[in-house]
């Protein structure tokens, strides 16, 4: 298996090889999605979304009914993050199902294009949209199932402790809460990298559905840690860009009370930078897919050669 650093270098080389296309067409497709994500994060942080307190309170009641200690700060943070994720998924869904998927389709089509000097046409990009859309729908079910599994395990753990009939100490509650948050993060991170890989498989092989998720799981067998490592830099960069938007645009808007041309231009530039990293994340997923396919082909060939050698008298 190629080292993670080599895959990252190949991804950056592929990005620079077709730099003008990725920073114009692909980034243009991803730009509305980036704007929606950044603006929604600003709205959620300012507590102006009326749906957030309702979801937060319903999850809190559900956690308390399942035996979660209401005094656990870690679970309160988890509740808040889950509520924000639900709100973000709801309000950005139209942009995700259109601009985000078209951006991924444009990147994948360019990587599959034999002549890099000739940019893919819109019709060729649109031909990838349907399989990506179908795969994304099944990915959504996978994410929901992963969250449900994590919460069920947490409910069972706290229910078991409550059923023992003793009052746990605050340090034990803190340890159990931290373990639950770590378990939730691990399950969700694995589900996200599988979904990302499934979209790459769907675009590279031009077919969608649950079979692409199964193939993504097969290709990633024994390579999950590498997939998580490859996803880490881009996700850290995206989180840093969201924090930069909060610091440079949202805070400045609250301090001044109005939006000026300079502030608007800075916000547009940050959203464009967010789009570039979405494009780069798609390139990394495709390069990782190609690396898995190459190694699987090499392993199959070696197995066939070994069997043929054993059959020689």
C-alpha positions, -999 to +999 in steps of 0.1 A: +000+000+000+013+034-009+023+056+020-003+083+030+023+110+023+027+097-013-010+098-019-012+133-006+017+144-029+000+127-058-032+145-050-015+179-048+003+171-081-030+163-097-045+195-084-016+216-097-016+197-130-052+210-138-050+240-115-070+264-137-099+240-141-101+231-104-099+267-092-125+280-116-151+254-127-150+230-097-146+258-072-174+277-089-197+247-084-187+243-047-189+281-039-227+283-031-224+253-009-194+268+010-213+301+014-243+282+029-222+263+053-203+294+066-233+316+069-253+289+087-224+284+111-226+321+118-264+319+124-261+289+147-233+305+167-254+337+172-284+315+184-307+331+158-319+298+145-352+291+164-351+254+155-318+248+174-332+252+210-361+229+202-338+201+189-313+206+217-341+204+244-356+173+228-322+155+227-315+166+263-348+150+274-340+119+255-306+116+271-320+121+305-347+095+299-320+070+288-300+075+320-275+101+309-264+123+339-275+158+332-245+171+350-220+157+325-205+186+306-191+163+279-225+150+270-239+185+270-212+194+244-221+163+224-258+172+225-250+207+212-228+194+184-254+169+173-281+196+174-259+219+153-252+191+128-289+183+124-297+220+118-268+223+093-278+192+074-314+204+071-307+240+059-277+231+036-294+201+020-306+219-012-270+232-018-256+197-009-278+179-034-270+203-062-238+224-061-218+201-038-225+170-059-218+189-091-185+201-077-175+165-069-187+154-104-166+180-121-135+170-101-140+133-108-147+138-145-115+159-148-094+131-131-109+105-155-104+128-185-077+115-208-068+150-222-061+173-193-057+202-217-094+199-228-118+207-200-148+183-195-181+195-209-211+202-187-230+173-202-202+149-192-202+163-157-240+160-155-238+124-165-221+117-131-247+136-111-273+108-109-250+081-096-235+105-071-270+116-060-282+080-054-250+071-035-254+103-014-289+092-004-277+058+007-248+075+025-273+095+045-289+063+057-255+050+066-247+082+087-281+080+104-275+043+112-240+050+126-254+077+148-282+054+160-257+027+167-235+050+187-264+063+208-277+028+214-243+017+228-243+048+250-278+041+262-269+005+270-237+016+289-255+042+311-285+019+315-262-009+327-246+014+352-279+026+364-292-010+367-264-019+391-281+001+417-253+023+430-246+060+426-215+065+405-189+090+416-184+122+395-150+109+383-166+077+371-193+097+353-166+118+337-147+087+326-178+070+312-189+102+294-155+108+278-154+071+267-189+076+252-178+107+233-147+089+220-168+059+209-193+082+192-165+101+174-148+068+162-180+053+148-190+086+131-155+091+116-154+056+101-189+062+086-178+095+071-147+081+054-167+052+040-193+076+026-165+098+011-149+067-005-183+056-017-188+089-036-154+084-052-163+049-062-196+060-076-180+088-097-150+068-109-171+038-119-203+057-129-228+038-109-245+045-077-264+028-049-257+007-019-233-015-039-208+014-040-209+016-002-202-021+000-173-018-025-159+011-005-159-011+026-142-039+008-115-015-007-109+001+027-105-032+045-073-030+065-068+006+053-092+025+076-064+041+096-049+054+063-083+067+052-087+086+085-052+100+082-059+112+047-091+128+057-076+146+087-056+174+070-085+186+049-110+184+077-087+204+100-082+230+072-120+233+068-125+237+105-098+264+105-115+282+077-148+281+095-130+296+126-114+322+104-148+332+090-161+335+125-132+356+136-127+379+106-163+383+093-189+374+119-171+391+148-164+422+127-200+423+117-212+422+153-187+449+163-195+473+135-232+464+131-232+466+093-215+450+063-191+470+042-175+462+008-142+451+024-160+428+048-180+413+020-150+407-002-132+391+027-161+368+033-162+359-004-125+351-004-129+328+027-158+310+011-137+305-021-109+291+000-134+267+016-144+256-019-108+249-029-104+225+000-136+207-009-121+202-044-088+190-028-107+166-006-124+150-036-090+147-054-076+129-023-105+105-022-101+096-059-063+091-056-069+069-026-095+049-046-070+045-074-043+034-050-067+008-035-077-005-069-040-008-080-030-027-049-060-050-051-051-058-087-015-065-078-025-088-049-049-107-072-022-111-098+003-124-073-023-149-059-030-162-095+007-165-102+012-183-069-016-208-077-003-214-112+032-221-097+018-246-072+000-264-100+032-270-120+044-306-114 
